[in-house]
Amino acid sequence: MSKVLIELSESARNARSMILQSLAVVNNGEIASKLGLDPTTLSKMKNEKKNNGLSELDVFCELLQLIGLKIVAADDVYCSVETAEATRELLRNCFNSPDYMRILFK
C-alpha cells in the first residue's frame, strides 16, 4: 500500500494551532481523564502521524474544514456574513447622514 501524504489546508492548520495553544496552558492529564482517555492516548492523538502523514488531530481539523466548520474561542462572538454585510450597509448609510452624525456625537 503506497503512502498518500495529505497537506493540511490553511483553515485546518489554524484550527490545529488554536487547539494546541489551548492544550499548552491546561493540564493534559486532566483533559484526558475527562475524556476517558489515558494521557498517552491524548498525546498520540496530537502527535503520532498515520500513513497519510496526519495525526488524528490533523484529520479532525481537516474534516471540520471540509464540512464547512471552524474552531473559534468560546468567548468570541461571531455573526453570519449576511449580518456583517447588513451592518456595513447600515453604517455606510448612517455615516452619510449629517443628522445621524450630529446625534451620534452629541
N, C-alpha and C positions, 0 to 999 in steps of 0.2 A: 504494500500500500504506500503510495507516494504521499509526502507531506505537502499540504497546501497551506502556505502561510497567509494569514489574513492580516491586513493592515487596519488598525482602528481608525474610524472616522474622527474628525475633529470634535464632534459632539460627544462621542464615546470617550475620547481622551480627556475632555473637560470633566465629564461625569466621574471617570476613574480618579482623576486628580482631586475632585471635591471629596469623594468617598475616602480616599487615602489620607487627605489632610484632616478630615474629621476623625478618622480612626487613630491618627497620630496623637491626638490630645485626649483620648479616653483609654480606659483600661480594657484592652482587647480580651483579656481573660474573662472579665465580667460580661462583655458583649457576647462572647462565645457561649458562656453559661446560659445567658438569657435566650439564646437561640437553640439551646440544647446540643451544642457542639463542644468538642474538645478544642482547646486553644490552638493546637497544632493544625486542626482541620481548617479553622478560620485563616490561619497563616497560609496554608496551602491554597485556599481559595483565592487569596490575594496575589500569591507569588508564583505558584507552580504552573509552568507553561505546559499546555497539552500539545498534541501533534500538529494542531493548526497554528501554533505559536502564541496562543492566547490563554490567559488564566481564566478561571471561572468568573472572576470579577470582570475581566475584559469582555467575555462573552455576554454577560448580563448587561453591561453598559452599551455594547453594540446592539443588543436586542432592543433596548429602550429606544435607541436612535432609529432603528429600522421600523418600529411600530409608531414612531412619532411622539415619543415621550421624552422628557428630560428631567434631570435632577436639579432642584433648587433648594436653597437653605430654608429650613422650616419657618424662620421668622421673616423671610422675604415675602413681599406682596406683589403678585403679578396679575396682569389683566390680558384679555384677548387682544389680538391685533386690531380687531374691529373697534374695541373700546378705545384703544390708543389713538387710532385714526380719527374717531369721532371727537375725542378730546382735543387733538391737534386742530381740527377744523373749527371747533368751538372757540378755542383760544385765538386762532387766527382772526376769526370774525370779531371777537371781543376787542382785541388789541387794535383793530382798525376803527373802533368807535371812540371818538373823543369823550363822549358822555360816560362810557364804561371806564375809561382810564381815569377820568376825574373822580368817579365814585370809588374806584379801586384804591386810589392813592390819596384819599381824603385825610 
